[in-house]
Amino acid sequence: MRPSELVRQWVDAFNRGDVERLAALYHEDAVNHQVAESPVEGRPAIAAMFRRDFAAAEMTCVAESLYEDGDVAILEWRDPLGLRGCGFFHVRDGKITFQRGYWDKLTYLRMHGLPVA
């Protein structure tokens, strides 16, 4: 599967809040590093991160642009509330091995009425 196709599946699972499907898209030892947070290592920890995040806020990913270069897919996204970001997905053997996301954490917290540390 091409990296861009995998990211389309990721967006679909994310928008459904389907933690199990999301986790299945990652290698067992994958790393998800949202730069506003500490890196999360391993499929079980990534699933726990999504489970926690979906419980805290209603999140939607509207894909604006999707680029592919070799084994990397780059997603520019927004949500209906106006938050914008981008993600880099490194793919090997049809699974995400490394993901890095950039977005404004302060804006996210304020938009969802979550506590600001």
C-alpha positions as CSV (number, residue, x, y, z in Angstrom):
1,M,0.0,0.0,0.0
2,R,1.3,3.5,-0.9
3,P,1.9,5.9,2.0
4,S,-0.8,8.3,0.8
5,E,-3.4,5.5,0.7
6,L,-2.4,4.5,4.2
7,V,-2.9,8.1,5.4
8,R,-6.3,8.2,3.8
9,Q,-7.2,5.2,5.8
10,W,-5.7,6.9,8.9
11,V,-7.9,10.0,8.4
12,D,-11.0,7.8,8.0
13,A,-10.3,5.9,11.2
14,F,-9.4,9.1,13.0
15,N,-12.7,10.7,12.0
16,R,-14.6,7.7,13.2
17,G,-12.7,7.7,16.5
18,D,-11.8,4.1,15.8
19,V,-8.9,3.5,18.1
20,E,-8.4,-0.2,17.2
21,R,-8.3,0.6,13.4
22,L,-5.9,3.5,14.0
23,A,-3.6,1.3,16.1
24,A,-3.6,-1.4,13.5
25,L,-2.1,1.0,11.0
26,Y,1.1,1.3,13.0
27,H,4.0,-1.1,13.3
28,E,4.3,-2.7,16.7
29,D,7.3,-0.5,17.6
30,A,6.2,2.7,15.9
31,V,6.7,6.1,17.3
32,N,4.1,8.9,17.2
33,H,5.6,12.3,18.1
34,Q,3.2,15.2,18.2
35,V,5.8,17.9,18.8
36,A,3.5,19.6,21.4
37,E,3.8,16.3,23.4
38,S,6.4,13.7,24.3
39,P,6.9,10.9,21.8
40,V,4.7,7.9,22.3
41,E,6.4,4.5,21.5
42,G,4.8,1.3,20.6
43,R,1.4,0.3,19.2
44,P,-0.3,-0.2,22.6
45,A,0.9,3.2,23.9
46,I,-0.3,4.8,20.6
47,A,-3.7,3.2,21.0
48,A,-3.9,4.5,24.7
49,M,-2.9,8.0,23.5
50,F,-5.8,8.0,20.9
51,R,-8.2,6.6,23.4
52,R,-7.3,9.4,25.9
53,D,-7.4,12.1,23.3
54,F,-10.8,11.0,21.9
55,A,-12.2,10.9,25.4
56,A,-11.0,14.5,26.1
57,A,-12.2,16.3,23.0
58,E,-14.2,15.8,19.8
59,M,-11.6,15.8,17.0
60,T,-12.1,15.9,13.2
61,C,-9.3,15.8,10.6
62,V,-10.2,17.5,7.3
63,A,-7.5,16.7,4.8
64,E,-6.5,19.7,2.8
65,S,-3.4,18.4,1.0
66,L,-1.7,15.0,0.8
67,Y,1.7,14.6,-0.6
68,E,3.9,11.5,-1.1
69,D,7.7,11.2,-1.5
70,G,9.1,7.7,-1.4
71,D,8.1,6.1,1.9
72,V,6.7,9.4,3.4
73,A,3.3,10.9,3.2
74,I,2.7,14.5,4.3
75,L,-0.8,15.6,5.4
76,E,-1.9,19.2,5.7
77,W,-5.1,19.3,7.7
78,R,-7.6,21.5,9.6
79,D,-10.5,20.9,11.8
80,P,-13.9,22.5,11.7
81,L,-13.0,24.8,14.5
82,G,-10.1,26.3,12.7
83,L,-7.1,24.5,14.1
84,R,-4.5,23.7,11.4
85,G,-1.6,21.4,11.3
86,C,0.5,18.9,9.3
87,G,1.7,15.4,9.8
88,F,4.6,13.4,8.4
89,F,4.0,9.7,8.2
90,H,6.9,7.3,7.5
91,V,5.7,4.0,6.1
92,R,7.3,0.6,5.8
93,D,5.7,-2.6,4.8
94,G,2.3,-0.9,4.7
95,K,2.4,0.3,8.3
96,I,3.3,3.6,9.9
97,T,6.7,3.4,11.6
98,F,7.1,7.0,12.6
99,Q,4.6,9.9,12.7
100,R,5.4,13.5,13.5
101,G,2.7,16.1,13.9
102,Y,2.8,19.9,14.1
103,W,-0.1,21.9,15.5
104,D,-0.7,24.7,18.1
105,K,-1.4,23.0,21.5
106,L,-2.5,26.3,23.2
107,T,-5.1,26.9,20.5
108,Y,-6.3,23.3,20.7
109,L,-6.7,23.5,24.5
110,R,-8.6,26.7,24.4
111,M,-10.9,25.6,21.5
112,H,-11.9,22.5,23.5
113,G,-12.2,24.2,26.8
114,L,-9.4,22.1,28.3
115,P,-7.2,23.2,31.1
116,V,-4.1,25.2,30.1
117,A,-1.1,24.2,32.2
